[in-house]
């Protein structure tokens, strides 16, 4: 699905570069080696120059070979695009391989999955609200909001999700934005002495008792934006693959089983 039109892409990249860099001062230092190791030749230089012409403030996290001949794959400002080798054309959205099983090339980008995975892993386990069964087979990270209907529906099925062998690690994503009442309520949840109980009660529509403390809500929201979250819930597998928004427990287990089978077939770790 195309998330952004060309003009909107530039605005989103600009906002990402300007608004999020201060919250993650280590991001550029970590991203630079990834881009440098992606080739670094004359083609990469043309691609880098083309991106910088669009927005000189853009953080370029990755440049590598694209599955589309004549293009380089670029992650810039948290967005995945293809740039032609001569720096002339930019492609974003659905690129379908008609001879490869109608596969959407950008949707399955290993580079984008790795980028998401590393960002999500940067959130300490102690800053997540975790619902896990004993000996979970899979773990998913879920960017959640306490107000959205599908977030509440997913949480109402958390026991069944756990019975499917899936641990759910919640990260905060107040969809109404920073400074909103939603944001303040999620801070209150994360500042509760019993976060799991507070989250469950909030998602049940009960009033949220106001609390404040040093909390990770803004940091998690910013990371959610950087991995491309544009709605909640947003479910990510351990490898950074976005499995979708709301999924029923059995469908979520099947998606994880299918992903593990694909990784095994490709020789990767599930």
Secondary structure, DSSP 8 states (H G I E B T S, - for coil): -----HHHHHHHHHHHHHHHGGG-TTHHHHHHHHHHTT--SHHHHHHHHHHHHH-TT--EEEEEE-SSTTEEEEEETTEEEEEETTS--EE-S--EETTTTSEETTTT-HHHHHHHHHHHHTS-GGGSEEE--TT-SEEEEEEE-SS-HHHHHHHHTHHHHHHTTEEEEEEE--TT-TTSHHHHHHHHHHTSSSHHHHHHHHHTT--------S-SHHHHHHHHHHTT--SSSEEE-TTS-EEES---HHHHHHHHHHHHHHHHHHT---
